[in-house]
Amino acid sequence: MSVVAESLSWQAGGRQILQDVSLRAEPGETLGLIGPNGSGKSSLLRLLAGLRRPGAGRVEIDGQDIARLSRRDMALRVALVQQQSTTEANVTARDVVRLGRTPHRGALAGWTAADEEAVAQALAGVGMQHAATRIWRTLSGGERQRIQIARALAQKPSVLFLDEPTNHLDIEHQIAILRLVRDLRLTSVVALHDLNHAATFCDRIVVLQKGRHIAAGTPDEVLTEDMLARVFSVAGRVRPSPYRPGPEIHFLVDAPEA
Ligand SMILES: Nc1ncnc2c1ncn2[C@@H]1O[C@H](COP(=O)(O)OP(=O)(O)OP(=O)(O)O)[C@@H](O)[C@H]1O
């Protein structure tokens, strides 16, 4: 399913948070969202996932305006993994993942073998099958993050929105989760801070700065030394990676400010 945002604007707290942002993710594509802190990445993901209504502009998923889709229709298409997840009391990790099946079940329908299979697959996908019976609130930050991702996978969405899915993860699991997202070939939009991860795992990248869309393209087109200086105020050297397609960034940490 494609995701198209047209001229989105959104205000909150008396401030313009997003201004005239457009983007397009093609079916099966992994689209990276990068930008400094406060540039509007999380806000944009919430608009794309239908959690907030834009003040202007619109979002289409698979050609349908999401303002016209019911909550259940959205939940059958779209999953959002946010940065902060609310703590559910004394439930197990598996119980949290099971919540992902809610949109697929009728009011009176029982738990089916297909539900069980989806939950088991999702737990295995994030490498957490061994922890299924652990109590959610006793899990580490990274373990909770992987369970939240499993909950989204159990939902079997066509479109996945992820807000910094790797921020609590060790390097093994950062790579595992991003590779999983890429290889699922769902349409996904992923906010990322690690620009080398964006270069490695994203088909295309959108750059936000102060709530505005300022660039979009392949990692080679977007991740330039000029962009690092202009948008992130850092000096870097960008070279073709000798190990994979796409660019590799080396940050010059002791250089005078770019
Ligand atoms: N509900 C809200 N009310 C007021 N201001 C908000 C609200 N939501 C977001 N903002 C502001 O909008 C700006 C963009 O926030 P957002 O979380 O979208 O940025 P971000 O790019 O995801 O940042 P980070 O990289 O730090 O996670 C910030 O200045 C934030 O304080």
The ligand as an SDF file (V2000), in Angstrom:
LIG
                    3D

 31 33  0  0  0  0  0  0  0  0999 V2000
    0.9730   18.2260   21.6550 N   0  0  0  0  0  0  0  0  0  0  0  0
    1.9350   19.1640   21.5370 C   0  0  0  0  0  0  0  0  0  0  0  0
    1.7700   20.3890   22.0770 N   0  0  0  0  0  0  0  0  0  0  0  0
    2.7200   21.3450   21.9510 C   0  0  0  0  0  0  0  0  0  0  0  0
    3.8920   21.1650   21.2870 N   0  0  0  0  0  0  0  0  0  0  0  0
    4.0830   19.9730   20.7240 C   0  0  0  0  0  0  0  0  0  0  0  0
    3.1390   18.9170   20.8130 C   0  0  0  0  0  0  0  0  0  0  0  0
    3.6320   17.8370   20.1440 N   0  0  0  0  0  0  0  0  0  0  0  0
    4.8460   18.2200   19.6670 C   0  0  0  0  0  0  0  0  0  0  0  0
    5.1200   19.4940   20.0120 N   0  0  0  0  0  0  0  0  0  0  0  0
    6.3320   20.2540   19.6750 C   0  0  0  0  0  0  0  0  0  0  0  0
    6.5560   20.0880   18.2890 O   0  0  0  0  0  0  0  0  0  0  0  0
    7.9410   20.0710   18.0110 C   0  0  0  0  0  0  0  0  0  0  0  0
    8.2490   18.8130   17.2070 C   0  0  0  0  0  0  0  0  0  0  0  0
    8.1460   17.6780   18.0810 O   0  0  0  0  0  0  0  0  0  0  0  0
    8.3270   16.2030   17.5610 P   0  0  0  0  0  0  0  0  0  0  0  0
    8.2660   15.3320   18.7490 O   0  0  0  0  0  0  0  0  0  0  0  0
    7.4010   15.9660   16.4400 O   0  0  0  0  0  0  0  0  0  0  0  0
    9.8250   16.2860   16.9860 O   0  0  0  0  0  0  0  0  0  0  0  0
   10.8420   15.1190   16.6380 P   0  0  0  0  0  0  0  0  0  0  0  0
   11.4910   15.5090   15.3450 O   0  0  0  0  0  0  0  0  0  0  0  0
   10.1760   13.8020   16.6970 O   0  0  0  0  0  0  0  0  0  0  0  0
   11.8930   15.2740   17.8270 O   0  0  0  0  0  0  0  0  0  0  0  0
   12.9210   14.2230   18.5280 P   0  0  0  0  0  0  0  0  0  0  0  0
   13.9930   13.9370   17.5210 O   0  0  0  0  0  0  0  0  0  0  0  0
   13.4520   15.0400   19.6630 O   0  0  0  0  0  0  0  0  0  0  0  0
   12.1440   13.0170   18.9550 O   0  0  0  0  0  0  0  0  0  0  0  0
    8.6560   20.1290   19.3500 C   0  0  0  0  0  0  0  0  0  0  0  0
    9.0870   21.4450   19.5800 O   0  0  0  0  0  0  0  0  0  0  0  0
    7.5650   19.7240   20.3360 C   0  0  0  0  0  0  0  0  0  0  0  0
    7.7740   20.3360   21.5860 O   0  0  0  0  0  0  0  0  0  0  0  0
  1  2  1  0
  2  3  1  0
  2  7  2  0
  3  4  2  0
  4  5  1  0
  5  6  2  0
  6  7  1  0
  6 10  1  0
  7  8  1  0
  8  9  2  0
  9 10  1  0
 10 11  1  0
 11 12  1  0
 11 30  1  0
 12 13  1  0
 13 14  1  0
 13 28  1  0
 14 15  1  0
 15 16  1  0
 16 17  2  0
 16 18  1  0
 16 19  1  0
 19 20  1  0
 20 21  2  0
 20 22  1  0
 20 23  1  0
 23 24  1  0
 24 25  2  0
 24 26  1  0
 24 27  1  0
 28 29  1  0
 28 30  1  0
 30 31  1  0
M  END
$$$$
